[in-house]
Amino acid sequence: MTMQNEKNDIAIRLSGISKSWGAHQVIKSLDLEFERGQLVALLGPSGCGKSTLLRLLAGLETPDSGSVEIDGKDVTTATPSARGLSMVFQSYALFPHLSVAENICFGMQVRGVHAAERRQRLLDALELTNLQGLEQRKPAQLSGGQRQRVALARAIVAGHSICLMDEPLSNLDAKLRHSVRHEIRALQQRLNMTVVYVTHDQTEAMGMADKIVLMNAGSIVQSGTPAELYETPSSAFSAAFIGSPPMMLMDAEKLPAALRASVIPVGTGQEKQLIGVRPEHFRIVAPSSTEFFGTVTGVEFQGAESYIYLDLPGGDAIIVRSPEKSLLKLGDRVGLGWDPVDAHVFAADDGRRLSPVPAPSPVPAFLTADTSNVHSLQPRAAAL
Ligand SMILES: Nc1ncnc2c1ncn2[C@@H]1O[C@H](COP(=O)(O)OP(=O)(O)OP(=O)(O)O)[C@@H](O)[C@H]1O
């Protein structure tokens, strides 16, 4: 890849961005790049600075220091309209007195886009967002999901390749959230848009994003693909934030010595540690085969799996995810174990990861397999 291409693949670059409100530093000297055509989720707990970061990107706030580059141009002090971005907010921000079509076309009209061009873009956006037939309705006559699709259509007709979204699904009920989430992802991929997507919902980020930027208290805690964050959390914070239920963190001192010794990395035995295991990686075994036990405090049947709530002798409580319908009852005592490769060790004081980062697993054979037969199938498929 040439230097020129490398530069072109970065849609947005933030360098040393800081922002304070009074004495409260909300964004702490942050560096971040957004690759073109990716959906990147800014994820983190309430108040960690996600929306502020998005507003700095949009030009709705100015950073105290650092720079914002879009498509290789410094836009740190540029107005929102000069940045060539579209935005979708949780509140939809639709004009109540305008119809769906008028809401979608409003920005184009203001910018003086020719009527025929406006009409064509409107028709395309209505089709992409599945809003045909609703053009004349007012926002009050639409469901929440339809209103959010109008907001999406408005972002699409703007024709910008970068779209910023701030919790666009949080006003929708759980079922609708799932379907609109799927629609947003499909649209983003179809139009090859660069989307920066703010959410505090890790399921949403895991399900939609090419990359997750996990934030806490104004800093980036970890960034990577959803699988990287899930499989190799860099800190106890990442481990406990990602996953539903998240990784279970147990005080290492309260676990049987043999179990502890099987996972603690050499040379780190002096400090207090937490051992993390994902709920699906616990094994329920016969009590006679282990020194590690738990007492059942609840069982939740979820259809495809069961969650078993257990109290551990040291006082920790854990959730075990079982792929079967569990027959365990309250008060049952069960033996527990895990495969050492599925345990993660963190420092108890600052939460940093102590266990080594495993080498990336080899690319599965089916992804590198000879694809000549795929090509040979194409003419046949075309003939059908
Ligand atoms: N205009 C403002 N004036 C003063 N403080 C502000 C302002 N905007 C945001 N803050 C503060 O900055 C911090 C970060 O806010 P921000 O909205 O970026 O967080 P967030 O991660 O998006 O949270 P949420 O998920 O709750 O929206 C919060 O403590 C908030 O109170």
The ligand as a Tripos MOL2 file, in Angstrom:
@<TRIPOS>MOLECULE
LIG
   31    33     1     0     0
SMALL
NO_CHARGES

@<TRIPOS>ATOM
      1 N1        -22.1520   21.5230   27.8540 N.pl3     1 LIG1
      2 C1        -21.6780   20.9360   28.9510 C.ar      1 LIG1
      3 N2        -21.3690   21.6330   30.0570 N.ar      1 LIG1
      4 C2        -20.8690   21.0370   31.1550 C.ar      1 LIG1
      5 N3        -20.6460   19.7100   31.2710 N.ar      1 LIG1
      6 C3        -20.9460   18.9490   30.2180 C.ar      1 LIG1
      7 C4        -21.4650   19.5010   28.9980 C.ar      1 LIG1
      8 N4        -21.6620   18.4930   28.0980 N.ar      1 LIG1
      9 C5        -21.2760   17.3690   28.7390 C.ar      1 LIG1
     10 N5        -20.8370   17.6180   29.9930 N.ar      1 LIG1
     11 C6        -20.3270   16.6430   30.9590 C.3       1 LIG1
     12 O1        -19.2970   15.9150   30.3270 O.3       1 LIG1
     13 C7        -19.3230   14.5410   30.7040 C.3       1 LIG1
     14 C8        -19.4020   13.6740   29.4680 C.3       1 LIG1
     15 O2        -20.6650   13.8550   28.8500 O.3       1 LIG1
     16 P1        -21.0840   13.1070   27.5160 P.3       1 LIG1
     17 O3        -22.4650   13.5420   27.1740 O.co2     1 LIG1
     18 O4        -20.0320   13.2630   26.5030 O.co2     1 LIG1
     19 O5        -21.0770   11.5870   28.0190 O.3       1 LIG1
     20 P2        -21.6690   10.2910   27.3330 P.3       1 LIG1
     21 O6        -20.6030    9.2660   27.4420 O.co2     1 LIG1
     22 O7        -22.1660   10.6030   25.9790 O.co2     1 LIG1
     23 O8        -22.8670    9.9370   28.3080 O.3       1 LIG1
     24 P3        -24.3700    9.4290   28.0030 P.3       1 LIG1
     25 O9        -24.2420    8.0110   27.5240 O.co2     1 LIG1
     26 O10       -25.0260    9.5340   29.3520 O.co2     1 LIG1
     27 O11       -24.9530   10.3610   26.9870 O.co2     1 LIG1
     28 C9        -20.4990   14.3860   31.6600 C.3       1 LIG1
     29 O12       -20.0160   14.4180   32.9670 O.3       1 LIG1
     30 C10       -21.3540   15.5990   31.3540 C.3       1 LIG1
     31 O13       -22.0790   15.9700   32.4720 O.3       1 LIG1
@<TRIPOS>BOND
     1     1     2 1
     2     2     3 ar
     3     2     7 ar
     4     3     4 ar
     5     4     5 ar
     6     5     6 ar
     7     6     7 ar
     8     6    10 ar
     9     7     8 ar
    10     8     9 ar
    11     9    10 ar
    12    10    11 1
    13    11    12 1
    14    11    30 1
    15    12    13 1
    16    13    14 1
    17    13    28 1
    18    14    15 1
    19    15    16 1
    20    16    17 2
    21    16    18 1
    22    16    19 1
    23    19    20 1
    24    20    21 2
    25    20    22 1
    26    20    23 1
    27    23    24 1
    28    24    25 2
    29    24    26 1
    30    24    27 1
    31    28    29 1
    32    28    30 1
    33    30    31 1
@<TRIPOS>SUBSTRUCTURE
     1 LIG1         1 GROUP 0 **** ****
